[in-house]
Amino acid sequence: MSVPVHRLENHLLRVEVAPDIGGRIVSLINKADGTEWLWRNPAMPLRRVPAGTAYDPEFYGGIDEQIPCDVPETFDGVTYPDHGELWTQALAAETEGEVLVLIGDLPLLGFHYERHMELAADAPELRVRYRLENRGPRSRAFLWKLHAALAGAPGDRIVCPAATAQPLDLAWSGCRDLQPFAWPQHGDRDMSLVPAPDGTAEFLALTGLTAGSIGLRRAATGAELRIEFDRAVFPCCWLFASYGKLAGHYTVVLEPATSPELTVAHDLRQARLAPAQCLVTTVRYRLDRKRNPDP
């Protein structure tokens, strides 16, 4: 069964969104040069899968979101599936002028979810406004991560104003232990520099942000896609990069997150909404105009 795709387009950007699969953004193209910024799995069709499906075997790419967890786990008396509820959830879509509005409910978490998406008229920028509301009878903890799989190339640079990085899972890292280090240098390796495909991966939590921003800068052109967000909501970022290790995939995944902890149940800094409480925030995906490439 085909998955409907909605398009937002002006003279600067073309963005395609699939509401039926969690509102996944499946394409983000800079119309000035035709560059597609998002990585997509060439072997994976765009399709719906049942709630509770394992995430990695269905890793399509693009930009999706994980809420209320990353790994499958039980907390607050509820068992949540791999990478949360939203990525398999169908959302209702409607247009309000130039704005695409996606609406749905997360039944296990008890949250109502709204996303308003529009393109800026005067800059290559996608603006996304969120509203989460706890409509259940109990306070609920959650992890919320944006999950932007970008099409990287050797020599590209991950740009994040973080002070510290910490490996999250040694099975997906070249680090030998879970000790934090000063971002981006780990020993003699610059972790912000994208290597050629070598069968490795990297999985880090980036903390101590001086600004709510993370991006990927193209070595060939100096162009950059930057995600800008409110640090009060997303105080850190996760970075997952597969340089060939995950099923041969070569992609850089940038993940503004509500917490640097891999699990919610053991997180003392977890985000939480009380009954009837709302969280409203705006995220921007902004393309910098061409600058001098890295030497």
BALOBA-1460 file (C-alpha; in Angstrom, 3 decimals):
// residues 295
<rec num="1" residu="m" x="0.000" y="0.000" z="0.000"/>
<rec num="2" residu="s" x="1.375" y="3.393" z="-0.980"/>
<rec num="3" residu="v" x="1.939" y="6.008" z="1.710"/>
<rec num="4" residu="p" x="0.515" y="9.486" z="0.951"/>
<rec num="5" residu="v" x="3.061" y="12.300" z="0.900"/>
<rec num="6" residu="h" x="2.295" y="15.981" z="1.454"/>
<rec num="7" residu="r" x="4.521" y="18.634" z="-0.103"/>
<rec num="8" residu="l" x="5.541" y="22.059" z="1.171"/>
<rec num="9" residu="e" x="7.257" y="24.099" z="-1.529"/>
<rec num="10" residu="n" x="8.361" y="27.608" z="-2.367"/>
<rec num="11" residu="h" x="11.150" y="29.105" z="-4.491"/>
<rec num="12" residu="l" x="13.779" y="28.067" z="-1.919"/>
<rec num="13" residu="l" x="12.836" y="24.647" z="-0.513"/>
<rec num="14" residu="r" x="10.821" y="21.539" z="-1.288"/>
<rec num="15" residu="v" x="9.854" y="19.388" z="1.698"/>
<rec num="16" residu="e" x="7.869" y="16.144" z="1.610"/>
<rec num="17" residu="v" x="6.104" y="14.695" z="4.657"/>
<rec num="18" residu="a" x="4.381" y="11.331" z="5.227"/>
<rec num="19" residu="p" x="1.657" y="11.810" z="7.904"/>
<rec num="20" residu="d" x="0.718" y="8.111" z="7.974"/>
<rec num="21" residu="i" x="4.112" y="7.104" z="9.394"/>
<rec num="22" residu="g" x="4.509" y="9.494" z="12.297"/>
<rec num="23" residu="g" x="4.806" y="12.555" z="10.086"/>
<rec num="24" residu="r" x="8.236" y="11.466" z="8.827"/>
<rec num="25" residu="i" x="9.941" y="14.101" z="6.668"/>
<rec num="26" residu="v" x="11.127" y="12.068" z="3.688"/>
<rec num="27" residu="s" x="12.726" y="14.791" z="1.582"/>
<rec num="28" residu="l" x="14.283" y="18.222" z="2.107"/>
<rec num="29" residu="i" x="15.663" y="19.724" z="-1.088"/>
<rec num="30" residu="n" x="17.498" y="23.014" z="-1.548"/>
<rec num="31" residu="k" x="16.029" y="24.262" z="-4.828"/>
<rec num="32" residu="a" x="18.964" y="26.587" z="-5.487"/>
<rec num="33" residu="d" x="21.154" y="23.622" z="-6.422"/>
<rec num="34" residu="g" x="18.845" y="20.605" z="-6.213"/>
<rec num="35" residu="t" x="20.640" y="19.141" z="-3.176"/>
<rec num="36" residu="e" x="18.754" y="16.475" z="-1.214"/>
<rec num="37" residu="w" x="19.885" y="16.761" z="2.407"/>
<rec num="38" residu="l" x="18.181" y="13.699" z="3.834"/>
<rec num="39" residu="w" x="19.487" y="10.145" z="3.727"/>
<rec num="40" residu="r" x="17.013" y="7.448" z="2.751"/>
<rec num="41" residu="n" x="17.510" y="3.703" z="2.709"/>
<rec num="42" residu="p" x="17.563" y="2.693" z="-0.979"/>
<rec num="43" residu="a" x="16.482" y="-0.857" z="-0.102"/>
<rec num="44" residu="m" x="13.512" y="0.188" z="2.049"/>
<rec num="45" residu="p" x="10.107" y="1.140" z="0.626"/>
<rec num="46" residu="l" x="8.143" y="3.913" z="2.291"/>
<rec num="47" residu="r" x="5.557" y="1.892" z="4.193"/>
<rec num="48" residu="r" x="3.565" y="1.605" z="7.394"/>
<rec num="49" residu="v" x="4.535" y="-1.019" z="9.946"/>
<rec num="50" residu="p" x="2.615" y="-2.223" z="13.013"/>
<rec num="51" residu="a" x="3.097" y="-0.592" z="16.403"/>
<rec num="52" residu="g" x="5.807" y="-2.399" z="18.326"/>
<rec num="53" residu="t" x="7.937" y="-3.184" z="15.247"/>
<rec num="54" residu="a" x="11.711" y="-3.236" z="15.808"/>
<rec num="55" residu="y" x="13.188" y="0.007" z="14.519"/>
<rec num="56" residu="d" x="16.577" y="-0.820" z="13.004"/>
<rec num="57" residu="p" x="15.337" y="-3.376" z="10.438"/>
<rec num="58" residu="e" x="12.825" y="-0.729" z="9.270"/>
<rec num="59" residu="f" x="15.282" y="2.196" z="9.264"/>
<rec num="60" residu="y" x="14.050" y="4.207" z="6.275"/>
<rec num="61" residu="g" x="15.816" y="7.488" z="7.044"/>
<rec num="62" residu="g" x="14.574" y="11.036" z="6.651"/>
<rec num="63" residu="i" x="13.523" y="12.910" z="9.780"/>
<rec num="64" residu="d" x="11.337" y="11.162" z="12.319"/>
<rec num="65" residu="e" x="10.932" y="11.511" z="16.093"/>
<rec num="66" residu="q" x="11.268" y="9.147" z="19.026"/>
<rec num="67" residu="i" x="8.861" y="9.593" z="21.926"/>
<rec num="68" residu="p" x="8.609" y="8.490" z="24.745"/>
<rec num="69" residu="c" x="11.741" y="6.290" z="24.607"/>
<rec num="70" residu="d" x="14.654" y="5.059" z="22.532"/>
<rec num="71" residu="v" x="15.263" y="1.485" z="23.659"/>
<rec num="72" residu="p" x="12.126" y="-0.517" z="24.539"/>
<rec num="73" residu="e" x="11.522" y="-0.204" z="28.273"/>
<rec num="74" residu="t" x="8.981" y="-0.042" z="31.078"/>
<rec num="75" residu="f" x="8.562" y="3.054" z="33.243"/>
<rec num="76" residu="d" x="5.666" y="4.692" z="35.105"/>
<rec num="77" residu="g" x="3.978" y="1.284" z="34.901"/>
<rec num="78" residu="v" x="3.775" y="1.239" z="31.080"/>
<rec num="79" residu="t" x="5.819" y="-0.834" z="28.618"/>
<rec num="80" residu="y" x="6.823" y="1.147" z="25.536"/>
<rec num="81" residu="p" x="8.051" y="-0.244" z="22.201"/>
<rec num="82" residu="d" x="11.371" y="0.185" z="20.438"/>
<rec num="83" residu="h" x="11.980" y="3.872" z="19.596"/>
<rec num="84" residu="g" x="8.614" y="4.804" z="21.061"/>
<rec num="85" residu="e" x="5.105" y="5.215" z="19.687"/>
<rec num="86" residu="l" x="5.171" y="8.099" z="17.232"/>
<rec num="87" residu="w" x="7.181" y="6.622" z="14.365"/>
<rec num="88" residu="t" x="4.512" y="3.998" z="13.636"/>
<rec num="89" residu="q" x="1.527" y="6.231" z="14.411"/>
<rec num="90" residu="a" x="-0.759" y="7.620" z="11.690"/>
<rec num="91" residu="l" x="-1.390" y="11.351" z="12.055"/>
<rec num="92" residu="a" x="-4.280" y="13.343" z="10.645"/>
<rec num="93" residu="a" x="-3.160" y="16.024" z="8.185"/>
<rec num="94" residu="e" x="-4.829" y="19.296" z="7.296"/>
<rec num="95" residu="t" x="-3.709" y="22.559" z="5.748"/>
<rec num="96" residu="e" x="-4.214" y="26.031" z="7.158"/>
<rec num="97" residu="g" x="-3.113" y="28.364" z="4.398"/>
<rec num="98" residu="e" x="0.577" y="27.587" z="3.826"/>
<rec num="99" residu="v" x="0.836" y="25.552" z="7.033"/>
<rec num="100" residu="l" x="0.674" y="21.753" z="7.206"/>
<rec num="101" residu="v" x="-0.852" y="20.633" z="10.513"/>
<rec num="102" residu="l" x="-0.363" y="17.078" z="11.799"/>
<rec num="103" residu="i" x="-2.454" y="15.838" z="14.732"/>
<rec num="104" residu="g" x="-2.613" y="12.576" z="16.607"/>
<rec num="105" residu="d" x="-2.638" y="10.788" z="19.952"/>
<rec num="106" residu="l" x="-0.064" y="8.540" z="21.586"/>
<rec num="107" residu="p" x="-2.294" y="5.958" z="23.306"/>
<rec num="108" residu="l" x="0.264" y="4.361" z="25.631"/>
<rec num="109" residu="l" x="1.749" y="7.664" z="26.790"/>
<rec num="110" residu="g" x="-1.605" y="9.452" z="26.885"/>
<rec num="111" residu="f" x="-0.275" y="12.516" z="25.059"/>
<rec num="112" residu="h" x="-1.967" y="14.556" z="22.353"/>
<rec num="113" residu="y" x="0.524" y="15.557" z="19.641"/>
<rec num="114" residu="e" x="0.354" y="18.515" z="17.248"/>
<rec num="115" residu="r" x="2.889" y="19.709" z="14.702"/>
<rec num="116" residu="h" x="2.577" y="22.848" z="12.531"/>
<rec num="117" residu="m" x="4.995" y="23.001" z="9.581"/>
<rec num="118" residu="e" x="5.659" y="25.922" z="7.240"/>
<rec num="119" residu="l" x="8.405" y="27.300" z="5.023"/>
<rec num="120" residu="a" x="9.856" y="30.737" z="5.670"/>
<rec num="121" residu="a" x="9.166" y="33.106" z="2.782"/>
<rec num="122" residu="d" x="12.477" y="34.953" z="2.946"/>
<rec num="123" residu="a" x="15.015" y="32.237" z="3.824"/>
<rec num="124" residu="p" x="15.645" y="28.513" z="3.128"/>
<rec num="125" residu="e" x="14.099" y="27.421" z="6.415"/>
<rec num="126" residu="l" x="11.495" y="24.933" z="7.588"/>
<rec num="127" residu="r" x="9.737" y="26.043" z="10.783"/>
<rec num="128" residu="v" x="8.081" y="23.417" z="12.951"/>
<rec num="129" residu="r" x="5.925" y="24.325" z="15.944"/>
<rec num="130" residu="y" x="4.969" y="21.586" z="18.396"/>
<rec num="131" residu="r" x="2.353" y="21.202" z="21.066"/>
<rec num="132" residu="l" x="2.330" y="18.179" z="23.385"/>
<rec num="133" residu="e" x="-0.458" y="17.801" z="25.952"/>
<rec num="134" residu="n" x="-0.820" y="15.152" z="28.631"/>
<rec num="135" residu="r" x="-4.473" y="14.121" z="28.399"/>
<rec num="136" residu="g" x="-4.124" y="11.198" z="30.771"/>
<rec num="137" residu="p" x="-4.849" y="11.024" z="34.505"/>
<rec num="138" residu="r" x="-1.203" y="10.595" z="35.616"/>
<rec num="139" residu="s" x="2.054" y="12.468" z="35.355"/>
<rec num="140" residu="r" x="4.170" y="10.905" z="32.602"/>
<rec num="141" residu="a" x="7.928" y="10.905" z="32.034"/>
<rec num="142" residu="f" x="9.272" y="10.761" z="28.496"/>
<rec num="143" residu="l" x="12.298" y="11.026" z="26.259"/>
<rec num="144" residu="w" x="11.713" y="13.081" z="23.111"/>
<rec num="145" residu="k" x="14.287" y="13.107" z="20.336"/>
<rec num="146" residu="l" x="14.299" y="14.520" z="16.856"/>
<rec num="147" residu="h" x="16.010" y="12.018" z="14.554"/>
<rec num="148" residu="a" x="17.392" y="13.595" z="11.375"/>
<rec num="149" residu="a" x="19.241" y="11.137" z="9.124"/>
<rec num="150" residu="l" x="21.392" y="13.230" z="6.800"/>
<rec num="151" residu="a" x="23.274" y="12.305" z="3.656"/>
<rec num="152" residu="g" x="26.901" y="12.770" z="4.665"/>
<rec num="153" residu="a" x="30.123" y="12.502" z="2.682"/>
<rec num="154" residu="p" x="33.773" y="12.056" z="3.670"/>
<rec num="155" residu="g" x="35.174" y="15.298" z="5.056"/>
<rec num="156" residu="d" x="31.801" y="16.749" z="6.074"/>
<rec num="157" residu="r" x="31.725" y="18.251" z="9.537"/>
<rec num="158" residu="i" x="29.227" y="17.832" z="12.382"/>
<rec num="159" residu="v" x="28.816" y="21.314" z="13.854"/>
<rec num="160" residu="c" x="27.595" y="21.457" z="17.451"/>
<rec num="161" residu="p" x="28.521" y="23.962" z="20.201"/>
<rec num="162" residu="a" x="28.876" y="21.223" z="22.825"/>
<rec num="163" residu="a" x="31.434" y="21.107" z="25.624"/>
<rec num="164" residu="t" x="31.332" y="17.383" z="26.335"/>
<rec num="165" residu="a" x="30.633" y="14.114" z="24.546"/>
<rec num="166" residu="q" x="29.937" y="10.747" z="26.138"/>
<rec num="167" residu="p" x="29.598" y="7.371" z="24.419"/>
<rec num="168" residu="l" x="26.127" y="5.902" z="24.874"/>
<rec num="169" residu="d" x="26.754" y="2.310" z="23.785"/>
<rec num="170" residu="l" x="30.204" y="0.817" z="23.193"/>
<rec num="171" residu="a" x="28.708" y="-1.657" z="20.723"/>
<rec num="172" residu="w" x="28.168" y="1.335" z="18.418"/>
<rec num="173" residu="s" x="31.253" y="3.375" z="19.213"/>
<rec num="174" residu="g" x="34.965" y="3.411" z="18.510"/>
<rec num="175" residu="c" x="35.568" y="4.541" z="22.093"/>
<rec num="176" residu="r" x="36.996" y="1.998" z="24.517"/>
<rec num="177" residu="d" x="34.997" y="3.123" z="27.550"/>
<rec num="178" residu="l" x="32.012" y="5.260" z="28.535"/>
<rec num="179" residu="q" x="34.086" y="8.111" z="29.927"/>
<rec num="180" residu="p" x="33.111" y="11.615" z="28.769"/>
<rec num="181" residu="f" x="35.595" y="13.693" z="26.784"/>
<rec num="182" residu="a" x="35.893" y="17.264" z="25.524"/>
<rec num="183" residu="w" x="33.998" y="17.527" z="22.240"/>
<rec num="184" residu="p" x="35.068" y="17.039" z="19.504"/>
<rec num="185" residu="q" x="38.553" y="15.655" z="20.145"/>
<rec num="186" residu="h" x="38.925" y="12.064" z="21.378"/>
<rec num="187" residu="g" x="42.586" y="11.142" z="21.492"/>
<rec num="188" residu="d" x="43.984" y="11.852" z="18.042"/>
<rec num="189" residu="r" x="40.569" y="11.699" z="16.376"/>
<rec num="190" residu="d" x="38.299" y="14.644" z="15.557"/>
<rec num="191" residu="m" x="34.841" y="13.151" z="16.148"/>
<rec num="192" residu="s" x="33.144" y="16.001" z="14.284"/>
<rec num="193" residu="l" x="34.800" y="14.993" z="11.002"/>
<rec num="194" residu="v" x="32.893" y="12.444" z="8.891"/>
<rec num="195" residu="p" x="35.236" y="9.664" z="7.710"/>
<rec num="196" residu="a" x="35.053" y="7.608" z="4.553"/>
<rec num="197" residu="p" x="32.968" y="4.428" z="4.877"/>
<rec num="198" residu="d" x="35.011" y="2.080" z="7.059"/>
<rec num="199" residu="g" x="32.459" y="-0.223" z="8.704"/>
<rec num="200" residu="t" x="32.366" y="1.691" z="11.991"/>
<rec num="201" residu="a" x="29.731" y="3.680" z="13.883"/>
<rec num="202" residu="e" x="29.612" y="6.370" z="16.550"/>
<rec num="203" residu="f" x="26.941" y="6.949" z="19.204"/>
<rec num="204" residu="l" x="27.419" y="9.937" z="21.519"/>
<rec num="205" residu="a" x="25.493" y="12.258" z="23.826"/>
<rec num="206" residu="l" x="26.610" y="15.876" z="23.375"/>
<rec num="207" residu="t" x="26.086" y="18.117" z="26.397"/>
<rec num="208" residu="g" x="27.056" y="21.552" z="27.680"/>
<rec num="209" residu="l" x="25.584" y="23.301" z="24.645"/>
<rec num="210" residu="t" x="26.265" y="27.026" z="24.421"/>
<rec num="211" residu="a" x="23.457" y="27.363" z="21.855"/>
<rec num="212" residu="g" x="20.518" y="25.227" z="20.751"/>
<rec num="213" residu="s" x="21.991" y="24.103" z="17.464"/>
<rec num="214" residu="i" x="23.448" y="21.112" z="15.633"/>
<rec num="215" residu="g" x="24.203" y="20.790" z="11.938"/>
<rec num="216" residu="l" x="26.116" y="19.142" z="9.127"/>
<rec num="217" residu="r" x="28.451" y="21.200" z="6.953"/>
<rec num="218" residu="r" x="29.312" y="19.908" z="3.507"/>
<rec num="219" residu="a" x="33.051" y="19.791" z="2.852"/>
<rec num="220" residu="a" x="32.639" y="20.245" z="-0.899"/>
<rec num="221" residu="t" x="30.583" y="23.446" z="-0.785"/>
<rec num="222" residu="g" x="30.541" y="24.751" z="2.790"/>
<rec num="223" residu="a" x="26.730" y="24.593" z="2.742"/>
<rec num="224" residu="e" x="25.185" y="23.628" z="6.067"/>
<rec num="225" residu="l" x="21.877" y="22.237" z="7.298"/>
<rec num="226" residu="r" x="21.381" y="23.379" z="10.880"/>
<rec num="227" residu="i" x="18.711" y="22.319" z="13.359"/>
<rec num="228" residu="e" x="17.923" y="25.130" z="15.807"/>
<rec num="229" residu="f" x="15.940" y="24.487" z="18.987"/>
<rec num="230" residu="d" x="15.156" y="25.734" z="22.493"/>
<rec num="231" residu="r" x="17.729" y="24.441" z="24.992"/>
<rec num="232" residu="a" x="15.100" y="24.625" z="27.739"/>
<rec num="233" residu="v" x="13.295" y="21.785" z="25.922"/>
<rec num="234" residu="f" x="16.209" y="20.024" z="24.224"/>
<rec num="235" residu="p" x="19.232" y="20.642" z="26.480"/>
<rec num="236" residu="c" x="21.477" y="18.182" z="24.636"/>
<rec num="237" residu="c" x="21.923" y="16.266" z="21.388"/>
<rec num="238" residu="w" x="22.540" y="12.672" z="20.522"/>
<rec num="239" residu="l" x="24.734" y="11.837" z="17.568"/>
<rec num="240" residu="f" x="24.421" y="8.487" z="15.838"/>
<rec num="241" residu="a" x="26.571" y="7.985" z="12.774"/>
<rec num="242" residu="s" x="26.816" y="4.771" z="10.785"/>
<rec num="243" residu="y" x="29.894" y="4.744" z="8.593"/>
<rec num="244" residu="g" x="28.926" y="1.369" z="7.215"/>
<rec num="245" residu="k" x="28.344" y="-0.627" z="10.418"/>
<rec num="246" residu="l" x="24.526" y="-0.593" z="10.573"/>
<rec num="247" residu="a" x="23.506" y="-2.815" z="7.630"/>
<rec num="248" residu="g" x="26.076" y="-1.040" z="5.484"/>
<rec num="249" residu="h" x="24.329" y="2.330" z="5.887"/>
<rec num="250" residu="y" x="26.354" y="5.537" z="5.599"/>
<rec num="251" residu="t" x="24.501" y="8.339" z="7.331"/>
<rec num="252" residu="v" x="24.856" y="10.959" z="10.065"/>
<rec num="253" residu="v" x="21.855" y="11.191" z="12.406"/>
<rec num="254" residu="l" x="21.492" y="14.432" z="14.395"/>
<rec num="255" residu="e" x="19.200" y="14.173" z="17.436"/>
<rec num="256" residu="p" x="18.247" y="17.129" z="19.651"/>
<rec num="257" residu="a" x="16.995" y="15.445" z="22.840"/>
<rec num="258" residu="t" x="15.304" y="16.120" z="26.153"/>
<rec num="259" residu="s" x="17.929" y="14.046" z="27.993"/>
<rec num="260" residu="p" x="21.400" y="12.567" z="27.458"/>
<rec num="261" residu="e" x="20.379" y="9.304" z="29.163"/>
<rec num="262" residu="l" x="19.789" y="6.179" z="27.089"/>
<rec num="263" residu="t" x="16.911" y="5.003" z="29.286"/>
<rec num="264" residu="v" x="14.056" y="6.941" z="30.840"/>
<rec num="265" residu="a" x="13.594" y="4.725" z="33.898"/>
<rec num="266" residu="h" x="17.026" y="5.604" z="35.320"/>
<rec num="267" residu="d" x="17.013" y="9.268" z="34.303"/>
<rec num="268" residu="l" x="16.779" y="11.750" z="37.167"/>
<rec num="269" residu="r" x="16.581" y="14.645" z="34.686"/>
<rec num="270" residu="q" x="13.740" y="13.202" z="32.652"/>
<rec num="271" residu="a" x="11.142" y="15.388" z="30.999"/>
<rec num="272" residu="r" x="7.686" y="15.026" z="32.522"/>
<rec num="273" residu="l" x="4.208" y="16.441" z="31.956"/>
<rec num="274" residu="a" x="1.515" y="16.496" z="34.620"/>
<rec num="275" residu="p" x="-2.133" y="15.871" z="33.671"/>
<rec num="276" residu="a" x="-3.425" y="18.673" z="31.401"/>
<rec num="277" residu="q" x="0.071" y="20.183" z="31.181"/>
<rec num="278" residu="c" x="1.302" y="21.283" z="27.734"/>
<rec num="279" residu="l" x="4.710" y="21.679" z="26.146"/>
<rec num="280" residu="v" x="4.976" y="24.133" z="23.240"/>
<rec num="281" residu="t" x="8.186" y="24.683" z="21.308"/>
<rec num="282" residu="t" x="9.518" y="25.591" z="17.866"/>
<rec num="283" residu="v" x="12.306" y="23.915" z="15.883"/>
<rec num="284" residu="r" x="13.909" y="25.312" z="12.736"/>
<rec num="285" residu="y" x="15.713" y="23.441" z="9.971"/>
<rec num="286" residu="r" x="17.826" y="26.156" z="8.349"/>
<rec num="287" residu="l" x="20.072" y="26.000" z="5.310"/>
<rec num="288" residu="d" x="23.057" y="28.313" z="5.317"/>
<rec num="289" residu="r" x="23.903" y="29.809" z="1.987"/>
<rec num="290" residu="k" x="27.057" y="28.574" z="0.295"/>
<rec num="291" residu="r" x="30.223" y="29.528" z="2.147"/>
<rec num="292" residu="n" x="33.858" y="28.680" z="1.654"/>
<rec num="293" residu="p" x="34.289" y="24.924" z="2.028"/>
<rec num="294" residu="d" x="36.518" y="23.439" z="4.699"/>
<rec num="295" residu="p" x="40.173" y="23.259" z="3.658"/>
